[in-house]
Amino acid sequence: MTPYPNDFIDGREVPQLVIAADDVLLGTHNGTIQVESGHFKLRGTNQGSLNLHPGATATISGKQQGSVSIQPGASVRVTGAIEGSTNVSPGATVVVEPTGKLAGSLHNDGSVVVRGAFGGARSGQGELIFEDQGYEKAPILRDGVHIYEW
Protein backbone atom coordinates (compact mmCIF):
# COMPACT_ATOMS: atom_id res chain seq x y z
CA MET A 1 0.00 0.00 0.00
CA THR A 2 1.34 3.44 -0.96
CA PRO A 3 1.38 6.25 1.58
CA TYR A 4 -0.71 8.38 -0.80
CA PRO A 5 -4.47 8.14 -1.27
CA ASN A 6 -5.72 7.11 -4.67
CA ASP A 7 -7.07 9.68 -7.10
CA PHE A 8 -10.59 9.33 -8.47
CA ILE A 9 -10.59 9.82 -12.24
CA ASP A 10 -13.68 9.23 -14.34
CA GLY A 11 -15.33 7.45 -11.41
CA ARG A 12 -12.53 4.97 -10.74
CA GLU A 13 -9.66 4.81 -8.25
CA VAL A 14 -6.21 5.37 -9.73
CA PRO A 15 -2.96 5.18 -7.75
CA GLN A 16 -0.82 8.30 -7.73
CA LEU A 17 2.37 8.25 -9.80
CA VAL A 18 5.42 8.24 -7.50
CA ILE A 19 8.78 9.40 -8.89
CA ALA A 20 11.80 8.37 -6.79
CA ALA A 21 14.61 8.82 -9.36
CA ASP A 22 15.31 10.87 -12.48
CA ASP A 23 12.36 10.46 -14.85
CA VAL A 24 10.74 11.98 -17.95
CA LEU A 25 7.01 12.13 -18.71
CA LEU A 26 5.99 12.33 -22.37
CA GLY A 27 2.42 12.27 -23.61
CA THR A 28 -0.49 12.92 -21.23
CA HIS A 29 -0.90 11.75 -17.65
CA ASN A 30 -4.13 12.14 -15.67
CA GLY A 31 -3.68 12.23 -11.92
CA THR A 32 -1.37 13.25 -9.12
CA ILE A 33 2.40 12.98 -9.44
CA GLN A 34 4.53 12.79 -6.28
CA VAL A 35 8.21 13.61 -6.96
CA GLU A 36 9.94 12.24 -3.89
CA SER A 37 13.50 12.53 -5.20
CA GLY A 38 15.54 12.98 -8.37
CA HIS A 39 14.92 15.28 -11.31
CA PHE A 40 11.53 15.04 -13.02
CA LYS A 41 11.09 16.35 -16.56
CA LEU A 42 7.53 17.05 -17.69
CA ARG A 43 7.72 17.25 -21.47
CA GLY A 44 4.11 16.24 -22.11
CA THR A 45 1.00 17.22 -20.15
CA ASN A 46 -0.06 16.40 -16.61
CA GLN A 47 -3.73 16.91 -15.84
CA GLY A 48 -3.57 16.64 -12.06
CA SER A 49 -1.55 17.78 -9.08
CA LEU A 50 2.24 17.86 -9.03
CA ASN A 51 3.93 17.65 -5.61
CA LEU A 52 7.69 18.12 -5.20
CA HIS A 53 9.15 16.80 -1.95
CA PRO A 54 12.24 18.25 -0.21
CA GLY A 55 15.33 18.00 -2.41
CA ALA A 56 13.43 17.05 -5.58
CA THR A 57 13.72 19.11 -8.76
CA ALA A 58 11.58 19.44 -11.86
CA THR A 59 11.71 21.02 -15.29
CA ILE A 60 8.34 21.71 -16.88
CA SER A 61 8.76 22.16 -20.62
CA GLY A 62 5.28 20.83 -21.39
CA LYS A 63 2.03 21.72 -19.58
CA GLN A 64 1.13 21.23 -15.94
CA GLN A 65 -2.66 21.59 -15.76
CA GLY A 66 -3.41 21.43 -12.06
CA SER A 67 -2.00 22.52 -8.73
CA VAL A 68 1.73 22.49 -7.96
CA SER A 69 3.15 22.22 -4.44
CA ILE A 70 6.88 22.80 -3.92
CA GLN A 71 8.17 21.82 -0.49
CA PRO A 72 11.26 23.27 1.26
CA GLY A 73 14.50 22.52 -0.60
CA ALA A 74 12.71 21.60 -3.83
CA SER A 75 12.87 23.60 -7.05
CA VAL A 76 11.01 23.92 -10.35
CA ARG A 77 12.18 25.43 -13.64
CA VAL A 78 9.39 26.35 -16.06
CA THR A 79 10.05 26.69 -19.79
CA GLY A 80 6.54 25.52 -20.69
CA ALA A 81 3.42 26.31 -18.65
CA ILE A 82 1.88 25.85 -15.24
CA GLU A 83 -1.88 26.35 -15.55
CA GLY A 84 -3.18 26.04 -12.00
CA SER A 85 -2.47 27.18 -8.46
CA THR A 86 1.13 27.09 -7.23
CA ASN A 87 2.18 26.85 -3.58
CA VAL A 88 5.85 27.63 -2.87
CA SER A 89 7.03 26.70 0.64
CA PRO A 90 9.79 28.54 2.53
CA GLY A 91 13.14 27.41 1.13
CA ALA A 92 11.61 26.34 -2.20
CA THR A 93 12.33 27.95 -5.57
CA VAL A 94 10.49 28.44 -8.87
CA VAL A 95 12.14 29.98 -11.93
CA VAL A 96 9.91 30.88 -14.89
CA GLU A 97 12.19 31.17 -17.91
CA PRO A 98 11.54 33.58 -20.86
CA THR A 99 9.45 30.96 -22.72
CA GLY A 100 7.61 29.98 -19.52
CA LYS A 101 4.20 30.87 -18.17
CA LEU A 102 2.86 30.71 -14.62
CA ALA A 103 -0.91 31.09 -14.97
CA GLY A 104 -2.95 30.74 -11.79
CA SER A 105 -2.98 31.77 -8.17
CA LEU A 106 0.40 31.88 -6.45
CA HIS A 107 0.96 31.43 -2.72
CA ASN A 108 4.64 32.16 -2.31
CA ASP A 109 6.58 31.81 0.93
CA GLY A 110 9.79 30.89 -0.92
CA SER A 111 11.42 32.43 -3.98
CA VAL A 112 9.87 32.90 -7.43
CA VAL A 113 11.87 34.42 -10.29
CA VAL A 114 9.87 35.41 -13.38
CA ARG A 115 11.73 35.90 -16.65
CA GLY A 116 8.64 34.94 -18.66
CA ALA A 117 4.98 35.60 -17.77
CA PHE A 118 2.98 35.41 -14.55
CA GLY A 119 -0.74 36.05 -14.25
CA GLY A 120 -2.95 35.33 -11.26
CA ALA A 121 -3.77 36.30 -7.70
CA ARG A 122 -0.84 36.24 -5.32
CA SER A 123 -0.25 35.91 -1.61
CA GLY A 124 2.49 34.93 0.81
CA GLN A 125 5.64 36.43 2.30
CA GLY A 126 8.19 35.12 -0.24
CA GLU A 127 10.25 36.89 -2.87
CA LEU A 128 8.66 37.53 -6.28
CA ILE A 129 11.38 38.82 -8.59
CA PHE A 130 10.88 39.95 -12.18
CA GLU A 131 14.04 39.74 -14.28
CA ASP A 132 14.94 40.53 -17.88
CA GLN A 133 11.71 40.60 -19.93
CA GLY A 134 9.63 38.97 -17.17
CA TYR A 135 6.23 40.53 -16.60
CA GLU A 136 2.99 40.24 -14.69
CA LYS A 137 -0.09 39.93 -16.86
CA ALA A 138 -2.86 42.29 -15.86
CA PRO A 139 -6.36 40.83 -15.46
CA ILE A 140 -9.37 42.03 -17.39
CA LEU A 141 -12.42 42.95 -15.31
CA ARG A 142 -15.49 41.30 -16.84
CA ASP A 143 -18.84 41.34 -15.01
CA GLY A 144 -17.02 42.07 -11.75
CA VAL A 145 -14.63 39.12 -12.15
CA HIS A 146 -10.89 39.27 -12.83
CA ILE A 147 -10.08 37.18 -15.90
CA TYR A 148 -6.67 36.42 -17.37
CA GLU A 149 -6.73 35.98 -21.14
CA TRP A 150 -3.68 34.27 -22.55
One Martini backbone bead per residue (centre of mass of N, CA, C, O) as a GRO file, in nm:
protein
  150
    1MET     BB    1   0.095   0.037   0.024
    2THR     BB    2   0.058   0.357  -0.021
    3PRO     BB    3   0.086   0.683   0.128
    4TYR     BB    4  -0.125   0.747  -0.093
    5PRO     BB    5  -0.399   0.843  -0.218
    6ASN     BB    6  -0.626   0.796  -0.433
    7ASP     BB    7  -0.755   0.871  -0.725
    8PHE     BB    8  -1.039   1.018  -0.902
    9ILE     BB    9  -1.111   0.892  -1.234
   10ASP     BB   10  -1.387   0.850  -1.391
   11GLY     BB   11  -1.493   0.677  -1.122
   12ARG     BB   12  -1.192   0.582  -1.052
   13GLU     BB   13  -0.928   0.429  -0.908
   14VAL     BB   14  -0.597   0.589  -0.885
   15PRO     BB   15  -0.280   0.578  -0.861
   16GLN     BB   16  -0.020   0.744  -0.781
   17LEU     BB   17   0.260   0.895  -0.907
   18VAL     BB   18   0.593   0.780  -0.830
   19ILE     BB   19   0.897   0.963  -0.789
   20ALA     BB   20   1.255   0.832  -0.716
   21ALA     BB   21   1.382   0.934  -0.991
   22ASP     BB   22   1.484   0.996  -1.273
   23ASP     BB   23   1.241   1.151  -1.504
   24VAL     BB   24   1.008   1.116  -1.789
   25LEU     BB   25   0.724   1.290  -1.936
   26LEU     BB   26   0.518   1.182  -2.185
   27GLY     BB   27   0.247   1.300  -2.284
   28THR     BB   28  -0.040   1.191  -2.094
   29HIS     BB   29  -0.145   1.265  -1.756
   30ASN     BB   30  -0.378   1.140  -1.505
   31GLY     BB   31  -0.288   1.290  -1.211
   32THR     BB   32  -0.090   1.240  -0.951
   33ILE     BB   33   0.241   1.370  -0.867
   34GLN     BB   34   0.521   1.230  -0.689
   35VAL     BB   35   0.828   1.394  -0.601
   36GLU     BB   36   1.071   1.260  -0.396
   37SER     BB   37   1.309   1.230  -0.618
   38GLY     BB   38   1.499   1.388  -0.823
   39HIS     BB   39   1.453   1.445  -1.179
   40PHE     BB   40   1.176   1.601  -1.334
   41LYS     BB   41   1.032   1.567  -1.665
   42LEU     BB   42   0.793   1.775  -1.831
   43ARG     BB   43   0.694   1.726  -2.178
   44GLY     BB   44   0.404   1.708  -2.148
   45THR     BB   45   0.098   1.625  -1.976
   46ASN     BB   46  -0.058   1.730  -1.668
   47GLN     BB   47  -0.376   1.621  -1.517
   48GLY     BB   48  -0.281   1.740  -1.215
   49SER     BB   49  -0.098   1.701  -0.954
   50LEU     BB   50   0.217   1.852  -0.823
   51ASN     BB   51   0.467   1.707  -0.602
   52LEU     BB   52   0.744   1.844  -0.425
   53HIS     BB   53   0.995   1.728  -0.249
   54PRO     BB   54   1.255   1.739  -0.069
   55GLY     BB   55   1.516   1.787  -0.319
   56ALA     BB   56   1.351   1.812  -0.556
   57THR     BB   57   1.321   1.827  -0.919
   58ALA     BB   58   1.199   2.040  -1.200
   59THR     BB   59   1.095   2.031  -1.550
   60ILE     BB   60   0.875   2.247  -1.742
   61SER     BB   61   0.800   2.204  -2.100
   62GLY     BB   62   0.516   2.167  -2.077
   63LYS     BB   63   0.205   2.080  -1.910
   64GLN     BB   64   0.053   2.204  -1.610
   65GLN     BB   65  -0.283   2.090  -1.510
   66GLY     BB   66  -0.254   2.208  -1.199
   67SER     BB   67  -0.138   2.173  -0.906
   68VAL     BB   68   0.147   2.312  -0.715
   69SER     BB   69   0.394   2.167  -0.486
   70ILE     BB   70   0.669   2.322  -0.300
   71GLN     BB   71   0.902   2.218  -0.104
   72PRO     BB   72   1.152   2.233   0.089
   73GLY     BB   73   1.435   2.226  -0.134
   74ALA     BB   74   1.277   2.268  -0.385
   75SER     BB   75   1.254   2.274  -0.759
   76VAL     BB   76   1.145   2.488  -1.044
   77ARG     BB   77   1.143   2.478  -1.402
   78VAL     BB   78   1.000   2.704  -1.653
   79THR     BB   79   0.930   2.664  -2.019
   80GLY     BB   80   0.636   2.635  -2.010
   81ALA     BB   81   0.340   2.538  -1.820
   82ILE     BB   82   0.138   2.671  -1.559
   83GLU     BB   83  -0.216   2.563  -1.494
   84GLY     BB   84  -0.238   2.673  -1.177
   85SER     BB   85  -0.183   2.636  -0.864
   86THR     BB   86   0.082   2.775  -0.647
   87ASN     BB   87   0.302   2.632  -0.387
   88VAL     BB   88   0.557   2.803  -0.197
   89SER     BB   89   0.784   2.719   0.014
   90PRO     BB   90   1.005   2.754   0.232
   91GLY     BB   91   1.302   2.704   0.042
   92ALA     BB   92   1.172   2.741  -0.232
   93THR     BB   93   1.183   2.716  -0.606
   94VAL     BB   94   1.100   2.937  -0.888
   95VAL     BB   95   1.157   2.932  -1.251
   96VAL     BB   96   1.064   3.157  -1.512
   97GLU     BB   97   1.121   3.149  -1.819
   98PRO     BB   98   1.085   3.322  -2.114
   99THR     BB   99   0.887   3.069  -2.219
  100GLY     BB  100   0.725   3.095  -1.961
  101LYS     BB  101   0.424   3.001  -1.757
  102LEU     BB  102   0.226   3.150  -1.484
  103ALA     BB  103  -0.113   3.029  -1.441
  104GLY     BB  104  -0.223   3.143  -1.139
  105SER     BB  105  -0.226   3.101  -0.829
  106LEU     BB  106   0.001   3.247  -0.570
  107HIS     BB  107   0.179   3.090  -0.304
  108ASN     BB  108   0.455   3.272  -0.148
  109ASP     BB  109   0.737   3.158   0.077
  110GLY     BB  110   0.971   3.188  -0.121
  111SER     BB  111   1.102   3.167  -0.458
  112VAL     BB  112   1.030   3.385  -0.744
  113VAL     BB  113   1.127   3.379  -1.088
  114VAL     BB  114   1.056   3.613  -1.360
  115ARG     BB  115   1.115   3.588  -1.727
  116GLY     BB  116   0.827   3.572  -1.809
  117ALA     BB  117   0.502   3.476  -1.714
  118PHE     BB  118   0.249   3.626  -1.493
  119GLY     BB  119  -0.092   3.513  -1.381
  120GLY     BB  120  -0.244   3.613  -1.077
  121ALA     BB  121  -0.298   3.558  -0.776
  122ARG     BB  122  -0.139   3.681  -0.464
  123SER     BB  123   0.063   3.536  -0.194
  124GLY     BB  124   0.270   3.596   0.069
  125GLN     BB  125   0.634   3.627   0.189
  126GLY     BB  126   0.786   3.605  -0.062
  127GLU     BB  127   0.978   3.616  -0.344
  128LEU     BB  128   0.917   3.843  -0.629
  129ILE     BB  129   1.096   3.824  -0.935
  130PHE     BB  130   1.178   4.045  -1.200
  131GLU     BB  131   1.334   3.956  -1.507
  132ASP     BB  132   1.409   4.108  -1.769
  133GLN     BB  133   1.108   4.023  -1.952
  134GLY     BB  134   0.946   4.000  -1.714
  135TYR     BB  135   0.586   3.957  -1.632
  136GLU     BB  136   0.266   4.093  -1.540
  137LYS     BB  137  -0.047   4.004  -1.590
  138ALA     BB  138  -0.333   4.164  -1.655
  139PRO     BB  139  -0.645   4.187  -1.573
  140ILE     BB  140  -0.980   4.143  -1.661
  141LEU     BB  141  -1.285   4.313  -1.622
  142ARG     BB  142  -1.573   4.086  -1.594
  143ASP     BB  143  -1.849   4.110  -1.426
  144GLY     BB  144  -1.653   4.144  -1.157
  145VAL     BB  145  -1.419   3.967  -1.294
  146HIS     BB  146  -1.111   3.826  -1.294
  147ILE     BB  147  -0.934   3.792  -1.611
  148TYR     BB  148  -0.716   3.570  -1.791
  149GLU     BB  149  -0.575   3.631  -2.109
  150TRP     BB  150  -0.379   3.421  -2.339
   0.00000   0.00000   0.00000
